[in-house]
Amino acid sequence: MKKIDGDKFYIRVGRRIQKVRCEKNLTREDVARNTNISVKFLYEIESGTKGFNVNILYKIAKELDVSCDYLLGYCSIGRICQEQCMDDVITMFDKDELPNVRKVLDILCQFSELRQKSTKLLEE
């Protein structure tokens, strides 16, 4: 993935982390200590000035008792909030990676359709 100046994706995720942390009345110090990262690094994540890896995201999500997909901008029902971050996610990839991204998105859409169909069948 390519780095984008003023990465909107990281800013949005950081704001969501900060919002959840504040809603749960947790300090940065609490979360940093329990996730084994520095307070400064957590501040940089929340402000969108630093990125993070999957391991860090998982630790933060676990500490905040939310799912990683929620912190990444997915709706509570599991669909990505297109108006919030789909464009930001797509722009994170280099042009040569886009065919694979499209394949993954197609598979996810097919899976979602199959899941909806199976849920309807079970309800009948």
Contacts in CASP RR format, 6 or more apart in sequence:
PFRMAT RR
TARGET T0000
AUTHOR 0000-0000-0000
METHOD contacts of the structure
MODEL  1
MKKIDGDKFYIRVGRRIQKVRCEKNLTREDVARNTNISVKFLYEIESGTK
GFNVNILYKIAKELDVSCDYLLGYCSIGRICQEQCMDDVITMFDKDELPN
VRKVLDILCQFSELRQKSTKLLEE
1 92 0 8 1.000
1 93 0 8 1.000
1 94 0 8 1.000
1 97 0 8 1.000
2 92 0 8 1.000
2 93 0 8 1.000
2 94 0 8 1.000
4 91 0 8 1.000
4 92 0 8 1.000
7 48 0 8 1.000
7 51 0 8 1.000
7 88 0 8 1.000
7 92 0 8 1.000
8 85 0 8 1.000
8 88 0 8 1.000
9 85 0 8 1.000
9 88 0 8 1.000
9 89 0 8 1.000
9 92 0 8 1.000
10 45 0 8 1.000
10 48 0 8 1.000
10 49 0 8 1.000
10 50 0 8 1.000
10 51 0 8 1.000
10 52 0 8 1.000
11 47 0 8 1.000
11 48 0 8 1.000
12 73 0 8 1.000
12 84 0 8 1.000
12 85 0 8 1.000
12 88 0 8 1.000
13 45 0 8 1.000
13 48 0 8 1.000
13 52 0 8 1.000
13 57 0 8 1.000
13 71 0 8 1.000
13 72 0 8 1.000
13 73 0 8 1.000
14 45 0 8 1.000
14 46 0 8 1.000
14 47 0 8 1.000
14 48 0 8 1.000
14 71 0 8 1.000
15 46 0 8 1.000
16 70 0 8 1.000
16 71 0 8 1.000
16 73 0 8 1.000
17 45 0 8 1.000
17 46 0 8 1.000
17 60 0 8 1.000
17 64 0 8 1.000
17 71 0 8 1.000
18 46 0 8 1.000
20 64 0 8 1.000
20 66 0 8 1.000
20 71 0 8 1.000
21 27 0 8 1.000
21 28 0 8 1.000
21 31 0 8 1.000
21 46 0 8 1.000
21 64 0 8 1.000
24 64 0 8 1.000
24 65 0 8 1.000
26 63 0 8 1.000
26 64 0 8 1.000
28 39 0 8 1.000
28 42 0 8 1.000
28 43 0 8 1.000
28 46 0 8 1.000
29 39 0 8 1.000
31 42 0 8 1.000
31 60 0 8 1.000
31 63 0 8 1.000
31 64 0 8 1.000
32 38 0 8 1.000
32 39 0 8 1.000
32 41 0 8 1.000
32 42 0 8 1.000
34 63 0 8 1.000
35 42 0 8 1.000
35 56 0 8 1.000
35 59 0 8 1.000
35 60 0 8 1.000
35 62 0 8 1.000
35 63 0 8 1.000
36 59 0 8 1.000
37 56 0 8 1.000
37 59 0 8 1.000
41 50 0 8 1.000
42 60 0 8 1.000
44 50 0 8 1.000
44 51 0 8 1.000
45 51 0 8 1.000
45 52 0 8 1.000
45 56 0 8 1.000
45 60 0 8 1.000
52 60 0 8 1.000
54 68 0 8 1.000
57 68 0 8 1.000
57 71 0 8 1.000
57 72 0 8 1.000
58 68 0 8 1.000
60 71 0 8 1.000
61 67 0 8 1.000
61 68 0 8 1.000
61 70 0 8 1.000
61 71 0 8 1.000
64 71 0 8 1.000
67 74 0 8 1.000
69 78 0 8 1.000
70 76 0 8 1.000
72 85 0 8 1.000
73 80 0 8 1.000
73 81 0 8 1.000
73 84 0 8 1.000
73 85 0 8 1.000
74 80 0 8 1.000
74 81 0 8 1.000
75 81 0 8 1.000
79 112 0 8 1.000
80 86 0 8 1.000
80 89 0 8 1.000
90 98 0 8 1.000
90 101 0 8 1.000
93 101 0 8 1.000
END
